[in-house]
């Protein structure tokens, strides 16, 4: 006789008879409670846009970081537990700097995504010398960047799986946002058109009125290969054109 579901979800390494890891599934569910994030890849670069939830008028909006720089040519948007994301991004930053030091060249987006997903899987290991997480990371990442292969966008989840996308939405409003992206995205889009699509899609799924204080947007241009977070003034100009 099989045990009940709760008997299989206590251990992070225990498979149920149906072949499921419940702890990983619960971590994926945690992401659906997070703020909505959108990534769009174009020929001219990559756009990352995130909703910032301002739960109190006394909060300082600039203190909420949902998009972070990994290296000068790679950025990352997150949805889920921000503290978990910081751990993964710090690991990614160390990996990219080690790569630059060892090989005197920037790390590819694919390689850094692989390194982050390797860390995501370590929760099941019993390492005595290293400190590892005792549970899956409750965060999904959109890693975008420009390397020798051109612009690329990857989605990672708590299971350690990563997939390349042309456009992807994660978080609470991901279902509605993803269907909008499927309808309106095309491969010949410019970076400016991608900015407008990202913010107009966020506008549809956000509960609050879109303002420069409750969204964050960043780009990595294929021409300069530089990560750039938009200032409030730049955001205001894009929001005004929506």
TAUR-V416412 format. One record per pair of residues at least 6 apart in sequence whose ideal C-beta (glycine too) atoms are under 8 Angstrom apart, sorted by the first residue. I is the first residue (numbers start at 0). GAP is how many residues later the second one is. D is the distance in whole Angstrom. If there is no record, write none. Layout:
<<I	GAP	D> <I	GAP	D>>
This chain:
<<1	15	5> <4	11	7> <4	17	7> <7	6	5> <7	7	7> <7	8	4> <7	12	8> <7	14	6> <8	13	4> <8	14	6> <8	17	7> <10	12	8> <11	9	7> <11	11	5> <11	12	8> <11	111	6> <11	112	6> <11	122	7> <11	123	6> <11	124	7> <12	8	8> <12	111	5> <13	7	8> <14	6	6> <15	6	7> <20	138	8> <22	112	6> <22	113	6> <23	112	5> <23	134	6> <23	135	5> <25	110	8> <26	108	7> <26	109	4> <26	110	7> <26	111	5> <26	131	4> <27	112	8> <27	129	6> <27	130	6> <27	131	7> <29	50	6> <29	51	7> <29	108	4> <30	48	6> <30	49	4> <30	107	7> <30	108	7> <30	109	5> <30	126	7> <30	127	7> <30	139	6> <30	140	7> <31	139	7> <31	140	6> <31	142	7> <32	47	8> <32	139	6> <33	44	8> <33	45	4> <33	46	4> <33	47	8> <33	105	8> <33	106	8> <33	136	8> <33	137	5> <33	138	6> <34	15	6> <34	16	5> <34	17	7> <34	18	5> <34	31	6> <34	44	6> <34	136	5> <34	137	7> <35	14	7> <35	15	5> <35	43	7> <35	133	6> <35	134	7> <35	135	4> <35	136	6> <35	137	4> <35	138	6> <35	141	6> <35	166	6> <35	169	5> <35	170	7> <36	11	7> <36	12	7> <36	13	4> <36	14	7> <36	29	7> <36	40	4> <36	41	7> <36	42	5> <36	105	6> <36	132	7> <36	133	5> <36	134	5> <37	9	8> <37	10	7> <37	11	5> <37	12	7> <37	39	8> <37	104	8> <37	129	8> <37	130	7> <37	131	5> <37	139	6> <37	143	7> <37	160	5> <37	163	6> <37	164	6> <38	7	7> <38	8	7> <38	9	5> <38	10	8> <38	38	6> <38	103	4> <38	105	5> <38	114	5> <38	116	8> <38	126	7> <38	128	7> <38	129	5> <38	130	8> <39	6	7> <39	7	5> <39	9	8> <39	113	7> <39	126	8> <39	127	5> <39	141	7> <39	145	7> <39	149	7> <39	154	4> <39	157	6> <39	158	6> <40	103	7> <40	110	5> <40	111	6> <40	112	4> <40	124	7> <40	125	5> <40	126	7> <41	109	7> <41	145	8> <41	147	5> <41	148	7> <41	149	6> <41	151	8> <41	152	5> <42	107	8> <42	108	7> <42	144	7> <42	145	7> <42	146	8> <42	179	7> <43	107	7> <43	146	6> <43	147	4> <43	150	8> <43	177	7> <43	178	5> <43	179	7> <44	101	6> <44	106	5> <44	146	5> <44	174	6> <44	175	5> <44	176	4> <44	177	5> <44	178	8> <45	29	8> <45	98	4> <45	99	7> <45	100	7> <45	105	5> <45	106	7> <45	107	6> <45	173	7> <45	174	5> <46	97	8> <46	144	7> <46	147	4> <46	148	6> <46	151	5> <46	170	7> <46	171	8> <46	172	5> <47	19	5> <47	27	6> <47	28	8> <47	29	4> <47	94	6> <47	96	5> <47	150	8> <47	169	7> <47	170	5> <47	171	8> <48	28	7> <48	146	8> <48	149	4> <48	150	6> <48	152	8> <48	153	6> <48	166	7> <48	167	7> <48	168	4> <48	169	8> <49	16	4> <49	17	6> <49	27	5> <49	28	8> <49	29	8> <49	165	7> <49	166	5> <49	167	8> <50	15	8> <50	120	7> <50	122	8> <50	151	6> <50	154	8> <50	155	5> <50	163	7> <50	164	6> <51	9	6> <51	12	5> <51	14	6> <51	161	7> <51	162	5> <51	163	6> <51	164	6> <52	11	8> <52	161	7> <53	7	6> <53	10	8> <53	154	7> <53	159	7> <53	160	5> <60	152	4> <60	153	7> <63	152	8> <64	17	8> <64	151	8> <65	11	6> <65	12	6> <65	13	8> <65	16	8> <65	150	5> <66	8	6> <66	9	7> <66	10	5> <66	11	8> <66	149	5> <66	150	8> <66	151	5> <66	162	6> <67	7	7> <67	8	5> <67	10	8> <67	17	8> <67	18	8> <67	21	5> <68	6	6> <68	7	8> <68	158	5> <68	160	8> <69	6	5> <69	19	6> <69	22	5> <69	23	6> <69	26	6> <69	42	6> <69	73	7> <69	75	8> <70	22	7> <70	25	4> <70	26	8> <70	29	8> <70	35	6> <70	36	7> <70	41	8> <70	74	8> <70	156	8> <71	34	7> <71	153	7> <71	154	6> <71	155	6> <72	33	6> <72	72	5> <72	73	5> <72	74	7> <72	147	6> <72	152	5> <72	153	7> <72	154	7> <73	18	8> <73	22	7> <73	33	8> <73	35	6> <73	38	6> <73	69	7> <73	70	7> <73	71	3> <73	146	7> <73	153	7> <74	68	8> <74	69	6> <74	70	7> <74	143	5> <74	145	6> <74	152	5> <75	9	8> <75	13	6> <75	16	7> <75	65	5> <75	66	7> <75	67	5> <75	68	7> <76	64	7> <76	65	4> <76	67	8> <76	141	8> <77	7	4> <77	11	8> <77	61	6> <77	62	7> <77	63	6> <77	64	8> <78	60	7> <78	61	5> <78	91	4> <78	92	4> <78	93	8> <78	95	8> <79	57	8> <79	58	5> <79	59	4> <79	60	6> <79	91	8> <80	56	7> <80	57	4> <80	58	5> <81	57	8> <83	53	4> <83	54	5> <83	55	4> <84	52	8> <84	54	4> <84	56	7> <86	46	8> <86	50	7> <87	28	5> <87	31	6> <87	32	7> <87	49	6> <87	51	7> <87	53	7> <90	24	7> <90	25	7> <90	28	5> <91	20	6> <91	23	6> <91	24	5> <91	51	8> <94	12	7> <94	17	6> <94	20	4> <95	10	7> <95	11	5> <95	16	6> <98	6	8> <98	7	8> <98	8	4> <98	12	7> <99	6	7> <99	7	7> <105	41	7> <105	119	8> <106	40	8> <107	39	5> <107	40	7> <107	41	7> <108	34	6> <108	35	7> <108	36	4> <108	37	8> <108	38	5> <108	40	8> <108	43	5> <108	45	7> <109	37	8> <109	39	8> <109	42	7> <109	44	7> <109	54	8> <111	31	7> <111	33	8> <112	30	5> <112	41	4> <112	43	6> <112	49	5> <113	48	7> <115	25	7> <115	27	7> <115	40	6> <115	46	8> <116	39	6> <116	43	4> <116	44	7> <116	45	5> <117	42	7> <118	18	8> <119	16	7> <119	17	5> <119	36	7> <119	38	6> <119	39	7> <119	40	4> <120	39	4> <121	10	5> <121	11	7> <122	9	7> <122	10	5> <122	11	7> <122	12	6> <122	13	5> <122	14	7> <124	7	6> <135	22	4> <135	23	8> <136	21	5> <137	20	7> <138	19	7> <139	15	7> <139	16	6> <139	17	5> <139	18	7> <139	30	5> <139	31	8> <140	14	7> <140	15	5> <141	11	7> <141	12	7> <141	13	6> <141	26	6> <141	28	6> <142	10	7> <142	11	5> <142	12	8> <142	13	7> <143	7	7> <143	8	7> <143	9	5> <143	10	8> <143	76	6> <144	6	8> <144	7	7> <144	75	5> <144	82	8> <145	6	8> <145	74	5> <145	75	7> <145	76	5> <145	79	5> <146	78	8> <149	72	6> <150	69	7> <150	71	5> <151	12	6> <152	11	7> <152	12	5> <152	13	7> <152	14	8> <152	15	7> <153	8	5> <153	9	7> <153	10	5> <153	11	7> <154	7	7> <154	8	5> <154	9	8> <154	10	6> <154	13	5> <154	15	7> <155	6	5> <165	19	6> <165	21	7> <166	14	4> <166	15	8> <166	18	5> <167	10	7> <167	13	8> <168	8	4> <168	9	5> <168	12	6> <168	32	7> <171	33	8> <172	29	8> <172	31	8> <172	32	3> <172	33	7> <175	28	6> <175	29	5> <176	24	5> <176	25	7> <176	27	7> <176	28	5> <179	21	5> <179	24	6> <180	16	7> <180	20	6> <183	13	6> <183	17	8> <184	12	7> <188	8	7> <190	28	6> <190	30	7> <194	22	7> <194	24	7> <194	43	6> <195	42	7> <195	45	7> <195	46	7> <197	19	7> <198	11	7> <198	16	7> <198	18	7> <198	39	6> <198	40	7> <198	43	6> <199	42	6> <201	8	7> <201	13	6> <202	7	5> <202	39	6> <205	8	7> <205	9	8> <207	6	6> <209	29	6> <209	32	7> <210	28	7> <211	20	4> <211	21	8> <211	23	4> <211	24	5> <211	27	6> <212	19	7> <214	20	7> <214	24	8> <215	13	7> <215	14	8> <216	12	8> <216	13	5> <216	18	6> <216	21	7> <217	9	7> <217	10	6> <217	11	5> <217	12	7> <218	8	8> <218	9	5> <218	11	7> <219	6	7> <219	7	5> <219	8	7> <220	7	7> <229	8	8>>
